[in-house]
């Protein structure tokens, strides 16, 4: 069995949201993660992973200000088809149209539509258990 990661949008930290030739790139400096070392056991550990990126092919900047989309995400969700979710298994690739909504602690709100999604580690997979009591 291999380890499994689940990205929780809420409490993740966005380092940057940038436009690239193919769409929008969201870089998370600290991704709020549930980690299952043994998926067959069903017990998860809550913590954070560094250097997680979300690529949104075909997405374009929304109308209005292009700043303020960084820092802690207070709420977030993704829609694939008709189903909304507040978490995302990763690494993963979605080749269907998606919509993503992120609300930040600084009161900014980002809504994007894209032709798909890729969520992955920038380098090696990593995980640090949360020290919150």
C-alpha positions, -999 to 999 in steps of 0.1 A, spaced: 0 0 0 12 35 -7 7 67 13 -22 90 4 -25 128 8 -57 149 8 -55 186 4 -79 207 26 -83 241 11 -92 258 45 -61 269 64 -37 263 35 -14 292 27 -11 307 -8 23 320 -17 13 333 -52 -13 331 -79 2 338 -113 -9 338 -149 11 315 -171 8 309 -209 -14 278 -203 -36 292 -175 -33 300 -138 -8 286 -114 -15 286 -76 15 279 -54 8 269 -18 36 276 7 18 254 33 -9 230 22 -33 218 50 -31 181 45 -46 148 58 -20 121 55 -29 84 54 3 63 57 -17 31 52 -49 38 33 -62 4 42 -61 13 79 -82 44 75 -65 65 101 -53 99 90 -29 124 105 -35 161 101 -6 184 92 10 205 64 30 200 32 53 226 17 56 234 -20 23 222 -34 11 236 -67 -23 237 -84 -22 242 -122 -55 253 -138 -52 250 -176 -73 274 -196 -82 296 -166 -79 333 -170 -76 362 -145 -110 373 -133 -122 409 -139 -111 434 -113 -80 435 -91 -52 411 -96 -37 414 -61 -47 402 -27 -48 365 -36 -23 353 -11 -21 343 25 -44 320 45 -74 305 28 -104 307 52 -127 287 29 -123 269 -4 -141 245 -26 -139 229 -60 -166 217 -84 -161 189 -108 -193 182 -128 -222 190 -104 -204 180 -71 -187 205 -48 -159 194 -25 -138 212 2 -109 187 -2 -89 172 -30 -68 140 -31 -33 147 -44 -13 144 -64 -41 143 -89 -51 153 -124 -86 162 -135 -93 164 -172 -129 177 -169 -140 214 -165 -137 226 -130 -146 257 -109 -126 267 -79 -135 292 -52 -111 305 -26 -119 330 2 -89 344 19 -84 357 55 -77 391 40 -113 392 27 -104 387 -10 -122 361 -30 -110 343 -61 -133 324 -84 -118 306 -114 -131 282 -141 -106 260 -159 -105 232 -185 -90 209 -158 -67 208 -128 -34 193 -118 -24 193 -81 11 181 -73 42 186 -51 68 210 -66 96 186 -56 96 155 -34 65 146 -14 67 159 21 45 161 52 49 175 87 24 165 114 5 194 129 16 205 164 -17 221 172 -32 210 205 
